[in-house]
Structures are given as C-alpha cells and as structure tokens.
C-alpha cells in the first residue's frame, strides 16, 4: 500500500512539473516604466507600470541602511493585474539615509534592478 501511495505521489509531482514548465517564463523582461516614489508622512508609496507582465514575474521591495546589504521589505506578484499598474506602500521609520530598491524577478530566479532611492 505504501508503494502505491509513493507511486501516485511521484506521478502527481511529475505531472505538476510538466505543467509548470509549460507555463515557464520566456526570458523576455516586461518593460517597466514610470517608477514613482512618494513619501507621505511616515508612509512610502512606490508605483510602477509593467507592459505584458506574465504570471512568472514578481517584484521584491528591499531596504538597506548602508546601500550595500539589502533585506526584503515586501513582495508584489506580477501577471495578475489587468492594467499592469502596481503599487507597494509601507510604514517607514523617520531615519535618514535608508535606501530602497525594486527588484524584478522571473520564475527562473533571474532578476534585474528597476530603481533605487534613498530617503
């Protein structure tokens, strides 16, 4: 009985793997434009547009105190917005010199930096 369950699980994983690869990213980066940064009181708003954004794309918002070592502050999923307009907002401390950046990542783990801003 244990062998049958293992076999069924293996088939399910293989099927999922084949299905996932059929929807894999095409290595073409969606064009991103109009990255806007706005600081209102203690909230930072980041907005951008992405043309032809596929479901395999996501965006990581990162922050750094020295501009070299960044940590993840949030994630925005791509490919689900019909108008390809994205926004991320979060509360920030009033510390000066904090760097923020937006990274565009595909489902293969490849990424590119879109924009960086210090406040």
N, C-alpha and C positions, 0 to 999 in steps of 0.2 A: 504494500500500500504506500509506503514511504517513497519507493522508487517511482510510482505513478505520479505522485504529487510533485516530485522533483522534475520529472519529465514534462509535466504540464506547465510548471513554473518556467522551465528553460524555454519551452515553445513560446510562452507569453512574452518573455524578455526578448527573444529573437524577433518576434513579430513587432514589438514596440520599437526595437532598434531599427528595423527596416522602415517602419512608418516614419520615425523621426528623421531618418536620413533622406527620405523623400521630400521632406519639408526643410531641408538644410539651407543655410544661407548661401547666397550666390557670390559672395566675396565682393559685391558692389556696395559701397557705402552710400546710404541715403544722404542727399545733400541737406546740410543743416544751415539754416540762416537765421538772422535776427535774434542772436542770443542777447537777452536783456537782463541786466542785474539791477535790482531796486531794493534799497534799504529803507524800510518804513518803521520808525520807532525801533523796536527790538526784533523785527522780523525781516528776513532776507527772502526776496522773491526772485526766482530765476525762471525765465520764459524763453522758449525757442521753438522754431518750426523745423520740421523734417519732411522732405518730399519722399514719397514712395517708401515709407518706413515699413519694413517687414516685421513679422512677429518674432523673429530671431534676434532682433535688436533690443538692447536695453541701455539705460543711462545710469551711471553711478555718479552721485554727487559726493565730492570728497572735500575735506578741510585739513589745514595744516597750520601749525604755529610758526614754522620756520621756512615754509615754501619748498621743502625737500621731502619730508616724510609726511605722507597724506594718510588719513583714515577715512573710512566710509561714513558718510552722514546720512545717506538715503539712496533709494533706487526708484527709477521710473521705468516702467515697461513700455517698450515701443510696439508699434504694429496694431494697437487696439484702438487708437484714436482716429476717427474718420477724417478729421480735419488736419491731422498731423501737427497739432499745436500742443505743446507740453508745458507744464508748469510744476515747479517744486518750491515749496515755502517751508521755512522752519524758523524757530526762535533761536536767536544768537545772543551770546554774551556781549557786553559792550567793550570787549578787549580790542585794542587797536592792533593792526598788523596780522590779522588772521587771513590766510589765503584759502580761496575756494576754487574748485575746478569741476568741470563736467567732462566725464569720460563716456564715449560711445563704445559699446561692446557688442560683438556678434556672438552667435551661439557656438563658435569655434574657440572662443576665448580671446580672439584678437581684438585690439582696441585702438582708438585714436583719441587724442585730447581735443576737445572742441574749444574750450575757452577757460581762462583762469583770471581771477580777480581778487585783489586784496582790499580789505576794509579795515 
